Amino acid sequence: MKTVYEANLAVDAYIVRDLLVRAGIPAQVTGEHLQSGVGELPMSQVRVVVHPDHADEARQIIAEFEETRTSG
């Protein structure tokens, strides 16, 4: 699996995961359970991962999403 997105909050990772799934790209969120250990563990980010065959397409979809999100 390839990481295509990292977030500080699990909710952001799940938004991206759902965006990819709606586009037909199977995606998973990893690391969300480590957030409860913040302060005890080094800062860990929640990741969205996809099969390597889908990584480029997923990154493009995420880039377009982030562009529309920041341009409001």
N, CA, C and O atoms as a CHARMM CRD file, in Angstrom:
* protein
*
  288
    1    1 MET  N      0.85100  -1.17600   0.00000 PROA 1      0.00000
    2    1 MET  CA     0.00000   0.00000   0.00000 PROA 1      0.00000
    3    1 MET  C      0.89700   1.24000   0.00000 PROA 1      0.00000
    4    1 MET  O      1.98400   1.23700   0.57700 PROA 1      0.00000
    5    2 LYS  N      0.42400   2.28900  -0.65300 PROA 2      0.00000
    6    2 LYS  CA     1.14700   3.56100  -0.73800 PROA 2      0.00000
    7    2 LYS  C      0.36700   4.63900  -0.01200 PROA 2      0.00000
    8    2 LYS  O     -0.85200   4.74200  -0.14800 PROA 2      0.00000
    9    3 THR  N      1.08200   5.44100   0.75800 PROA 3      0.00000
   10    3 THR  CA     0.47200   6.58200   1.41200 PROA 3      0.00000
   11    3 THR  C      0.28600   7.68600   0.38500 PROA 3      0.00000
   12    3 THR  O      1.23300   8.07900  -0.29700 PROA 3      0.00000
   13    4 VAL  N     -0.95000   8.18800   0.27800 PROA 4      0.00000
   14    4 VAL  CA    -1.23300   9.27100  -0.66700 PROA 4      0.00000
   15    4 VAL  C     -1.67900  10.54100   0.03600 PROA 4      0.00000
   16    4 VAL  O     -1.79400  11.59500  -0.59000 PROA 4      0.00000
   17    5 TYR  N     -1.93400  10.44200   1.35100 PROA 5      0.00000
   18    5 TYR  CA    -2.39300  11.61700   2.09500 PROA 5      0.00000
   19    5 TYR  C     -2.09100  11.41200   3.57200 PROA 5      0.00000
   20    5 TYR  O     -2.26300  10.31700   4.10700 PROA 5      0.00000
   21    6 GLU  N     -1.64000  12.47700   4.22400 PROA 6      0.00000
   22    6 GLU  CA    -1.41400  12.45600   5.66700 PROA 6      0.00000
   23    6 GLU  C     -2.18200  13.61300   6.28500 PROA 6      0.00000
   24    6 GLU  O     -2.21200  14.71500   5.73800 PROA 6      0.00000
   25    7 ALA  N     -2.79900  13.35400   7.42300 PROA 7      0.00000
   26    7 ALA  CA    -3.60400  14.37400   8.09800 PROA 7      0.00000
   27    7 ALA  C     -3.30600  14.34400   9.58800 PROA 7      0.00000
   28    7 ALA  O     -2.92000  13.31200  10.13700 PROA 7      0.00000
   29    8 ASN  N     -3.48700  15.47800  10.22700 PROA 8      0.00000
   30    8 ASN  CA    -3.34000  15.53200  11.68200 PROA 8      0.00000
   31    8 ASN  C     -4.59300  15.02600  12.38400 PROA 8      0.00000
   32    8 ASN  O     -4.53000  14.57000  13.52500 PROA 8      0.00000
   33    9 LEU  N     -5.72500  15.10700  11.70300 PROA 9      0.00000
   34    9 LEU  CA    -7.00400  14.69100  12.27800 PROA 9      0.00000
   35    9 LEU  C     -7.60200  13.54600  11.45700 PROA 9      0.00000
   36    9 LEU  O     -7.57200  13.56400  10.22700 PROA 9      0.00000
   37   10 ALA  N     -8.13800  12.56400  12.15500 PROA 10     0.00000
   38   10 ALA  CA    -8.73600  11.42400  11.47100 PROA 10     0.00000
   39   10 ALA  C     -9.88900  11.85000  10.56500 PROA 10     0.00000
   40   10 ALA  O    -10.07300  11.27800   9.49100 PROA 10     0.00000
   41   11 VAL  N    -10.66100  12.84400  10.98400 PROA 11     0.00000
   42   11 VAL  CA   -11.80900  13.26600  10.18100 PROA 11     0.00000
   43   11 VAL  C    -11.36100  13.73000   8.79300 PROA 11     0.00000
   44   11 VAL  O    -12.04500  13.45700   7.80700 PROA 11     0.00000
   45   12 ASP  N    -10.23600  14.42000   8.69900 PROA 12     0.00000
   46   12 ASP  CA    -9.73400  14.85700   7.39400 PROA 12     0.00000
   47   12 ASP  C     -9.33400  13.66500   6.53100 PROA 12     0.00000
   48   12 ASP  O     -9.59000  13.64800   5.32700 PROA 12     0.00000
   49   13 ALA  N     -8.71200  12.67700   7.14800 PROA 13     0.00000
   50   13 ALA  CA    -8.32200  11.48000   6.40400 PROA 13     0.00000
   51   13 ALA  C     -9.54400  10.73500   5.87800 PROA 13     0.00000
   52   13 ALA  O     -9.53300  10.22800   4.75600 PROA 13     0.00000
   53   14 TYR  N    -10.59100  10.67200   6.68600 PROA 14     0.00000
   54   14 TYR  CA   -11.80700   9.97600   6.24500 PROA 14     0.00000
   55   14 TYR  C    -12.52300  10.73700   5.12300 PROA 14     0.00000
   56   14 TYR  O    -13.14000  10.11800   4.25600 PROA 14     0.00000
   57   15 ILE  N    -12.44800  12.04100   5.13200 PROA 15     0.00000
   58   15 ILE  CA   -13.02400  12.81900   4.02900 PROA 15     0.00000
   59   15 ILE  C    -12.31300  12.46900   2.72600 PROA 15     0.00000
   60   15 ILE  O    -12.95400  12.23900   1.70100 PROA 15     0.00000
   61   16 VAL  N    -10.98700  12.43200   2.77600 PROA 16     0.00000
   62   16 VAL  CA   -10.20700  12.09700   1.58100 PROA 16     0.00000
   63   16 VAL  C    -10.45300  10.65400   1.16800 PROA 16     0.00000
   64   16 VAL  O    -10.60700  10.36800  -0.01900 PROA 16     0.00000
   65   17 ARG  N    -10.49100   9.74700   2.12900 PROA 17     0.00000
   66   17 ARG  CA   -10.76400   8.34200   1.80300 PROA 17     0.00000
   67   17 ARG  C    -12.10600   8.20400   1.08600 PROA 17     0.00000
   68   17 ARG  O    -12.20500   7.50300   0.08000 PROA 17     0.00000
   69   18 ASP  N    -13.13400   8.87100   1.60200 PROA 18     0.00000
   70   18 ASP  CA   -14.45100   8.79100   0.97700 PROA 18     0.00000
   71   18 ASP  C    -14.43800   9.39300  -0.42300 PROA 18     0.00000
   72   18 ASP  O    -15.10000   8.88000  -1.32600 PROA 18     0.00000
   73   19 LEU  N    -13.69900  10.46500  -0.60700 PROA 19     0.00000
   74   19 LEU  CA   -13.56100  11.08000  -1.92700 PROA 19     0.00000
   75   19 LEU  C    -12.95800  10.08100  -2.91800 PROA 19     0.00000
   76   19 LEU  O    -13.43200   9.96000  -4.04700 PROA 19     0.00000
   77   20 LEU  N    -11.92900   9.37700  -2.49700 PROA 20     0.00000
   78   20 LEU  CA   -11.28500   8.39500  -3.37300 PROA 20     0.00000
   79   20 LEU  C    -12.19900   7.21000  -3.65600 PROA 20     0.00000
   80   20 LEU  O    -12.27800   6.74000  -4.79100 PROA 20     0.00000
   81   21 VAL  N    -12.88200   6.73200  -2.63800 PROA 21     0.00000
   82   21 VAL  CA   -13.79500   5.59900  -2.82900 PROA 21     0.00000
   83   21 VAL  C    -14.89400   5.96800  -3.81400 PROA 21     0.00000
   84   21 VAL  O    -15.25300   5.15800  -4.66800 PROA 21     0.00000
   85   22 ARG  N    -15.43500   7.18100  -3.70800 PROA 22     0.00000
   86   22 ARG  CA   -16.47000   7.61900  -4.66000 PROA 22     0.00000
   87   22 ARG  C    -15.92800   7.69100  -6.08300 PROA 22     0.00000
   88   22 ARG  O    -16.68100   7.54800  -7.04700 PROA 22     0.00000
   89   23 ALA  N    -14.62000   7.91400  -6.21400 PROA 23     0.00000
   90   23 ALA  CA   -13.99400   7.95300  -7.53700 PROA 23     0.00000
   91   23 ALA  C    -13.60800   6.55900  -8.02300 PROA 23     0.00000
   92   23 ALA  O    -13.03500   6.41700  -9.10300 PROA 23     0.00000
   93   24 GLY  N    -13.91600   5.53000  -7.23300 PROA 24     0.00000
   94   24 GLY  CA   -13.64000   4.16000  -7.64500 PROA 24     0.00000
   95   24 GLY  C    -12.27800   3.64400  -7.23400 PROA 24     0.00000
   96   24 GLY  O    -11.82300   2.62300  -7.74800 PROA 24     0.00000
   97   25 ILE  N    -11.61300   4.33900  -6.30700 PROA 25     0.00000
   98   25 ILE  CA   -10.29500   3.91400  -5.84300 PROA 25     0.00000
   99   25 ILE  C    -10.42500   3.36400  -4.42500 PROA 25     0.00000
  100   25 ILE  O    -10.73400   4.11500  -3.50000 PROA 25     0.00000
  101   26 PRO  N    -10.19600   2.07000  -4.24200 PROA 26     0.00000
  102   26 PRO  CA   -10.24500   1.52000  -2.88600 PROA 26     0.00000
  103   26 PRO  C     -9.16900   2.17900  -2.02300 PROA 26     0.00000
  104   26 PRO  O     -8.00900   2.25000  -2.42900 PROA 26     0.00000
  105   27 ALA  N     -9.54100   2.65500  -0.84800 PROA 27     0.00000
  106   27 ALA  CA    -8.60500   3.35300   0.03300 PROA 27     0.00000
  107   27 ALA  C     -8.89200   2.98900   1.47700 PROA 27     0.00000
  108   27 ALA  O    -10.01900   2.65100   1.83800 PROA 27     0.00000
  109   28 GLN  N     -7.85100   3.06500   2.29800 PROA 28     0.00000
  110   28 GLN  CA    -7.98300   2.75900   3.72000 PROA 28     0.00000
  111   28 GLN  C     -7.33800   3.87200   4.53400 PROA 28     0.00000
  112   28 GLN  O     -6.40600   4.53200   4.07400 PROA 28     0.00000
  113   29 VAL  N     -7.84000   4.07200   5.74300 PROA 29     0.00000
  114   29 VAL  CA    -7.24800   5.00600   6.69500 PROA 29     0.00000
  115   29 VAL  C     -6.46900   4.18600   7.70900 PROA 29     0.00000
  116   29 VAL  O     -6.97400   3.19200   8.23100 PROA 29     0.00000
  117   30 THR  N     -5.23500   4.60300   7.98900 PROA 30     0.00000
  118   30 THR  CA    -4.41400   3.93200   8.99100 PROA 30     0.00000
  119   30 THR  C     -3.91000   4.94400  10.00900 PROA 30     0.00000
  120   30 THR  O     -3.75100   6.12400   9.69700 PROA 30     0.00000
  121   31 GLY  N     -3.66200   4.48300  11.21100 PROA 31     0.00000
  122   31 GLY  CA    -3.07200   5.31400  12.24400 PROA 31     0.00000
  123   31 GLY  C     -4.03900   6.10200  13.08900 PROA 31     0.00000
  124   31 GLY  O     -3.61000   6.81900  13.99300 PROA 31     0.00000
  125   32 GLU  N     -5.33400   5.99700  12.82900 PROA 32     0.00000
  126   32 GLU  CA    -6.28600   6.80200  13.59200 PROA 32     0.00000
  127   32 GLU  C     -6.34200   6.39400  15.06000 PROA 32     0.00000
  128   32 GLU  O     -6.67100   7.21600  15.91600 PROA 32     0.00000
  129   33 HSD  N     -6.03100   5.15900  15.35900 PROA 33     0.00000
  130   33 HSD  CA    -6.08800   4.69500  16.74700 PROA 33     0.00000
  131   33 HSD  C     -4.90600   5.20000  17.57200 PROA 33     0.00000
  132   33 HSD  O     -4.95000   5.17100  18.80200 PROA 33     0.00000
  133   34 LEU  N     -3.86400   5.65700  16.90900 PROA 34     0.00000
  134   34 LEU  CA    -2.70300   6.17300  17.62300 PROA 34     0.00000
  135   34 LEU  C     -2.92700   7.58000  18.14700 PROA 34     0.00000
  136   34 LEU  O     -2.16000   8.05000  18.98700 PROA 34     0.00000
  137   35 GLN  N     -3.96400   8.26600  17.66800 PROA 35     0.00000
  138   35 GLN  CA    -4.20700   9.63700  18.10500 PROA 35     0.00000
  139   35 GLN  C     -4.48800   9.71300  19.59500 PROA 35     0.00000
  140   35 GLN  O     -4.22500  10.74900  20.20600 PROA 35     0.00000
  141   36 SER  N     -5.00200   8.67500  20.19000 PROA 36     0.00000
  142   36 SER  CA    -5.29300   8.71800  21.62200 PROA 36     0.00000
  143   36 SER  C     -4.01800   8.72400  22.44900 PROA 36     0.00000
  144   36 SER  O     -4.05700   9.04200  23.63800 PROA 36     0.00000
  145   37 GLY  N     -2.89700   8.38100  21.84500 PROA 37     0.00000
  146   37 GLY  CA    -1.63300   8.36600  22.56500 PROA 37     0.00000
  147   37 GLY  C     -0.82400   9.63600  22.38900 PROA 37     0.00000
  148   37 GLY  O      0.33900   9.68100  22.79100 PROA 37     0.00000
  149   38 VAL  N     -1.41100  10.67500  21.79400 PROA 38     0.00000
  150   38 VAL  CA    -0.68000  11.91200  21.57400 PROA 38     0.00000
  151   38 VAL  C     -0.17800  12.42000  22.91200 PROA 38     0.00000
  152   38 VAL  O     -0.91400  12.43800  23.89900 PROA 38     0.00000
  153   39 GLY  N      1.07000  12.82800  22.93500 PROA 39     0.00000
  154   39 GLY  CA     1.70600  13.24700  24.17100 PROA 39     0.00000
  155   39 GLY  C      2.58000  12.13100  24.71800 PROA 39     0.00000
  156   39 GLY  O      3.59500  12.38500  25.36700 PROA 39     0.00000
  157   40 GLU  N      2.18400  10.90600  24.45300 PROA 40     0.00000
  158   40 GLU  CA     2.97500   9.76200  24.88600 PROA 40     0.00000
  159   40 GLU  C      3.80500   9.20700  23.73500 PROA 40     0.00000
  160   40 GLU  O      4.85000   8.59200  23.94900 PROA 40     0.00000
  161   41 LEU  N      3.33400   9.42700  22.52400 PROA 41     0.00000
  162   41 LEU  CA     4.02500   8.94200  21.32600 PROA 41     0.00000
  163   41 LEU  C      4.52200  10.12700  20.52500 PROA 41     0.00000
  164   41 LEU  O      3.98900  11.23000  20.65200 PROA 41     0.00000
  165   42 PRO  N      5.54300   9.91400  19.69600 PROA 42     0.00000
  166   42 PRO  CA     5.90600  10.99200  18.77000 PROA 42     0.00000
  167   42 PRO  C      4.69100  11.32800  17.91100 PROA 42     0.00000
  168   42 PRO  O      3.86200  10.45900  17.64200 PROA 42     0.00000
  169   43 MET  N      4.58200  12.57200  17.48300 PROA 43     0.00000
  170   43 MET  CA     3.41500  13.00200  16.70500 PROA 43     0.00000
  171   43 MET  C      3.22300  12.07100  15.51300 PROA 43     0.00000
  172   43 MET  O      4.07800  11.99800  14.63000 PROA 43     0.00000
  173   44 SER  N      2.13500  11.38400  15.49400 PROA 44     0.00000
  174   44 SER  CA     1.83900  10.48200  14.39200 PROA 44     0.00000
  175   44 SER  C      0.67300  11.03900  13.60100 PROA 44     0.00000
  176   44 SER  O     -0.27200  11.60300  14.15200 PROA 44     0.00000
  177   45 GLN  N      0.76600  10.86600  12.31600 PROA 45     0.00000
  178   45 GLN  CA    -0.30700  11.34300  11.46700 PROA 45     0.00000
  179   45 GLN  C     -1.14700  10.17800  10.99100 PROA 45     0.00000
  180   45 GLN  O     -0.69100   9.04000  10.88200 PROA 45     0.00000
  181   46 VAL  N     -2.37800  10.50900  10.71600 PROA 46     0.00000
  182   46 VAL  CA    -3.30600   9.54500  10.13400 PROA 46     0.00000
  183   46 VAL  C     -3.04900   9.53900   8.63500 PROA 46     0.00000
  184   46 VAL  O     -2.89600  10.59600   8.02200 PROA 46     0.00000
  185   47 ARG  N     -3.00400   8.37400   8.05600 PROA 47     0.00000
  186   47 ARG  CA    -2.65700   8.24700   6.63600 PROA 47     0.00000
  187   47 ARG  C     -3.79400   7.61100   5.83800 PROA 47     0.00000
  188   47 ARG  O     -4.54900   6.77900   6.34000 PROA 47     0.00000
  189   48 VAL  N     -3.88700   8.03200   4.58400 PROA 48     0.00000
  190   48 VAL  CA    -4.77200   7.37400   3.62600 PROA 48     0.00000
  191   48 VAL  C     -3.86100   6.60700   2.67500 PROA 48     0.00000
  192   48 VAL  O     -2.94000   7.17300   2.08500 PROA 48     0.00000
  193   49 VAL  N     -4.12700   5.32200   2.53800 PROA 49     0.00000
  194   49 VAL  CA    -3.29700   4.47800   1.69200 PROA 49     0.00000
  195   49 VAL  C     -4.14500   3.82700   0.60300 PROA 49     0.00000
  196   49 VAL  O     -5.33100   3.55100   0.78400 PROA 49     0.00000
  197   50 VAL  N     -3.49200   3.59400  -0.53300 PROA 50     0.00000
  198   50 VAL  CA    -4.12900   2.94200  -1.67400 PROA 50     0.00000
  199   50 VAL  C     -3.14200   1.94700  -2.26900 PROA 50     0.00000
  200   50 VAL  O     -1.95100   1.98000  -1.96100 PROA 50     0.00000
  201   51 HSD  N     -3.64100   1.07000  -3.11500 PROA 51     0.00000
  202   51 HSD  CA    -2.77800   0.14800  -3.84900 PROA 51     0.00000
  203   51 HSD  C     -1.84400   0.98100  -4.73400 PROA 51     0.00000
  204   51 HSD  O     -2.27300   1.99200  -5.28900 PROA 51     0.00000
  205   52 PRO  N     -0.59400   0.58300  -4.87400 PROA 52     0.00000
  206   52 PRO  CA     0.34800   1.35300  -5.69200 PROA 52     0.00000
  207   52 PRO  C     -0.13800   1.66100  -7.11400 PROA 52     0.00000
  208   52 PRO  O      0.21000   2.69800  -7.67900 PROA 52     0.00000
  209   53 ASP  N     -0.93600   0.76900  -7.68600 PROA 53     0.00000
  210   53 ASP  CA    -1.45800   1.00200  -9.04300 PROA 53     0.00000
  211   53 ASP  C     -2.37500   2.22200  -9.10800 PROA 53     0.00000
  212   53 ASP  O     -2.55900   2.79600 -10.18100 PROA 53     0.00000
  213   54 HSD  N     -2.95000   2.62200  -7.97700 PROA 54     0.00000
  214   54 HSD  CA    -3.89200   3.73600  -7.94300 PROA 54     0.00000
  215   54 HSD  C     -3.29400   5.02000  -7.36400 PROA 54     0.00000
  216   54 HSD  O     -3.97300   6.04400  -7.29200 PROA 54     0.00000
  217   55 ALA  N     -2.02800   4.96700  -6.95300 PROA 55     0.00000
  218   55 ALA  CA    -1.42700   6.09200  -6.22500 PROA 55     0.00000
  219   55 ALA  C     -1.41700   7.38800  -7.03400 PROA 55     0.00000
  220   55 ALA  O     -1.79300   8.43700  -6.51100 PROA 55     0.00000
  221   56 ASP  N     -0.99900   7.33900  -8.28300 PROA 56     0.00000
  222   56 ASP  CA    -0.92700   8.57200  -9.08300 PROA 56     0.00000
  223   56 ASP  C     -2.30700   9.19400  -9.27600 PROA 56     0.00000
  224   56 ASP  O     -2.47600  10.40200  -9.11400 PROA 56     0.00000
  225   57 GLU  N     -3.28000   8.37500  -9.61800 PROA 57     0.00000
  226   57 GLU  CA    -4.64600   8.88200  -9.80900 PROA 57     0.00000
  227   57 GLU  C     -5.19600   9.44700  -8.49500 PROA 57     0.00000
  228   57 GLU  O     -5.84900  10.49100  -8.48900 PROA 57     0.00000
  229   58 ALA  N     -4.93300   8.76400  -7.40200 PROA 58     0.00000
  230   58 ALA  CA    -5.41200   9.22600  -6.09200 PROA 58     0.00000
  231   58 ALA  C     -4.79000  10.57200  -5.74400 PROA 58     0.00000
  232   58 ALA  O     -5.49200  11.46700  -5.27300 PROA 58     0.00000
  233   59 ARG  N     -3.49300  10.73200  -5.96500 PROA 59     0.00000
  234   59 ARG  CA    -2.82200  12.00000  -5.66400 PROA 59     0.00000
  235   59 ARG  C     -3.38900  13.13500  -6.51000 PROA 59     0.00000
  236   59 ARG  O     -3.51100  14.26100  -6.02900 PROA 59     0.00000
  237   60 GLN  N     -3.73100  12.85600  -7.74900 PROA 60     0.00000
  238   60 GLN  CA    -4.32100  13.88100  -8.61400 PROA 60     0.00000
  239   60 GLN  C     -5.69000  14.30200  -8.08600 PROA 60     0.00000
  240   60 GLN  O     -5.99400  15.49400  -8.04200 PROA 60     0.00000
  241   61 ILE  N     -6.49800  13.36000  -7.69600 PROA 61     0.00000
  242   61 ILE  CA    -7.82100  13.66200  -7.14300 PROA 61     0.00000
  243   61 ILE  C     -7.68200  14.48200  -5.86100 PROA 61     0.00000
  244   61 ILE  O     -8.41800  15.44600  -5.65000 PROA 61     0.00000
  245   62 ILE  N     -6.74100  14.09500  -5.01400 PROA 62     0.00000
  246   62 ILE  CA    -6.51700  14.82600  -3.76200 PROA 62     0.00000
  247   62 ILE  C     -6.03900  16.24600  -4.04500 PROA 62     0.00000
  248   62 ILE  O     -6.49000  17.18800  -3.39400 PROA 62     0.00000
  249   63 ALA  N     -5.13400  16.41100  -5.00600 PROA 63     0.00000
  250   63 ALA  CA    -4.63200  17.74300  -5.35400 PROA 63     0.00000
  251   63 ALA  C     -5.76900  18.64300  -5.84100 PROA 63     0.00000
  252   63 ALA  O     -5.84200  19.81000  -5.45800 PROA 63     0.00000
  253   64 GLU  N     -6.64300  18.11200  -6.67100 PROA 64     0.00000
  254   64 GLU  CA    -7.79800  18.88700  -7.15200 PROA 64     0.00000
  255   64 GLU  C     -8.72400  19.24800  -6.00400 PROA 64     0.00000
  256   64 GLU  O     -9.23500  20.36600  -5.94600 PROA 64     0.00000
  257   65 PHE  N     -8.94400  18.31800  -5.09800 PROA 65     0.00000
  258   65 PHE  CA    -9.78700  18.56100  -3.92600 PROA 65     0.00000
  259   65 PHE  C     -9.18300  19.66500  -3.05100 PROA 65     0.00000
  260   65 PHE  O     -9.89400  20.57800  -2.63200 PROA 65     0.00000
  261   66 GLU  N     -7.89600  19.58800  -2.77900 PROA 66     0.00000
  262   66 GLU  CA    -7.24500  20.57900  -1.94300 PROA 66     0.00000
  263   66 GLU  C     -7.26100  21.95200  -2.59200 PROA 66     0.00000
  264   66 GLU  O     -7.39700  22.96700  -1.90800 PROA 66     0.00000
  265   67 GLU  N     -7.12200  21.98600  -3.91600 PROA 67     0.00000
  266   67 GLU  CA    -7.15100  23.26900  -4.63200 PROA 67     0.00000
  267   67 GLU  C     -8.53200  23.93300  -4.49300 PROA 67     0.00000
  268   67 GLU  O     -8.61900  25.13500  -4.24300 PROA 67     0.00000
  269   68 THR  N     -9.59100  23.16300  -4.65300 PROA 68     0.00000
  270   68 THR  CA   -10.93100  23.73600  -4.53100 PROA 68     0.00000
  271   68 THR  C    -11.24300  24.09000  -3.07800 PROA 68     0.00000
  272   68 THR  O    -11.98200  25.03700  -2.80600 PROA 68     0.00000
  273   69 ARG  N    -10.67800  23.32800  -2.15700 PROA 69     0.00000
  274   69 ARG  CA   -10.89800  23.55900  -0.72600 PROA 69     0.00000
  275   69 ARG  C    -10.24400  24.86900  -0.26500 PROA 69     0.00000
  276   69 ARG  O    -10.81200  25.58700   0.55800 PROA 69     0.00000
  277   70 THR  N     -9.07000  25.17500  -0.78700 PROA 70     0.00000
  278   70 THR  CA    -8.35400  26.38600  -0.36700 PROA 70     0.00000
  279   70 THR  C     -8.78500  27.60700  -1.14900 PROA 70     0.00000
  280   70 THR  O     -8.65500  28.72700  -0.65400 PROA 70     0.00000
  281   71 SER  N     -9.29700  27.42400  -2.36400 PROA 71     0.00000
  282   71 SER  CA    -9.71700  28.58100  -3.16100 PROA 71     0.00000
  283   71 SER  C    -11.13900  28.99700  -2.82300 PROA 71     0.00000
  284   71 SER  O    -11.61600  30.04000  -3.27000 PROA 71     0.00000
  285   72 GLY  N    -11.80800  28.17700  -2.03500 PROA 72     0.00000
  286   72 GLY  CA   -13.11300  28.45000  -1.46300 PROA 72     0.00000
  287   72 GLY  C    -14.19000  28.73400  -2.38100 PROA 72     0.00000
  288   72 GLY  O    -15.31900  28.97400  -1.95400 PROA 72     0.00000
